[in-house]
């Protein structure tokens, strides 16, 4: 019971980390003059993440760190939830 609870707690922390990363990505896009919508963030986050990746690659030749932060957080949350539910 404890391992599944721990995994679900890690999933929750990862999800919060992903939300923070997405908010920073949206903020960085706004700083560059790209219109974004906080109201439609849940629907358009993949588009915004892709735009952030393209813009940072164009500016610096490398993908920005918030792209990887978002991807890792969301994947970690997904894996932890699935494994945690399987262990229950």
C-alpha positions in Angstrom: 0.0 0.0 0.0 2.8 2.4 0.8 4.6 2.2 -2.6 1.4 3.0 -4.5 0.7 6.0 -2.2 4.3 7.2 -2.6 4.0 6.9 -6.4 0.7 8.8 -6.4 2.3 11.5 -4.3 5.2 11.8 -6.8 2.6 12.0 -9.6 0.9 14.9 -7.8 4.1 16.7 -7.3 5.1 16.1 -10.9 1.7 17.5 -12.1 2.2 20.6 -10.1 5.7 21.0 -11.5 4.2 20.6 -15.0 1.7 23.3 -14.4 4.4 25.7 -13.2 6.4 24.9 -16.3 3.5 25.6 -18.5 2.8 28.9 -16.9 6.4 29.9 -17.3 6.3 28.8 -21.0 3.2 31.0 -21.6 4.9 33.9 -19.8 8.0 33.5 -22.0 5.8 33.5 -25.1 4.0 36.6 -24.0 7.4 38.3 -23.4 8.2 37.6 -27.1 4.9 39.2 -28.3 2.9 36.0 -28.9 -0.7 36.1 -27.9 -1.7 33.4 -25.4 -4.8 32.6 -23.5 -4.7 31.6 -19.9 -8.3 30.5 -20.2 -7.6 28.1 -23.0 -4.3 26.9 -21.6 -5.5 23.4 -21.0 -6.6 23.1 -24.6 -3.7 24.8 -26.2 -0.7 23.9 -24.0 0.7 21.5 -26.6 0.7 24.3 -29.2 2.3 26.7 -26.7 5.0 24.2 -25.8 5.8 23.6 -29.5 5.9 27.3 -30.1 8.3 27.8 -27.2 10.5 25.0 -28.5 10.6 26.5 -32.0 11.3 30.0 -30.8 14.1 29.1 -28.4 15.7 26.9 -31.1 15.5 29.8 -33.5 17.0 32.3 -31.0 19.7 30.2 -29.4 20.1 27.1 -31.5 19.0 25.0 -28.6 15.7 24.0 -27.1 14.8 26.0 -24.0 14.9 24.4 -20.5 11.3 24.9 -19.8 10.4 22.6 -22.7 12.2 19.7 -21.1 10.9 20.6 -17.7 7.3 20.3 -18.9 7.9 17.1 -20.9 9.7 15.3 -18.0 7.1 16.4 -15.4 4.1 15.3 -17.4 5.7 12.0 -18.4 6.8 11.3 -14.8 3.3 12.1 -13.6 1.7 9.7 -16.1 4.1 6.8 -15.4 3.7 7.2 -11.6 -0.1 7.3 -11.8 -0.2 4.2 -14.0 2.2 2.2 -11.9 0.6 3.5 -8.6 -2.8 2.4 -9.8 -1.5 -1.0 -10.9 0.1 -1.6 -7.5 -3.2 -0.9 -5.6 
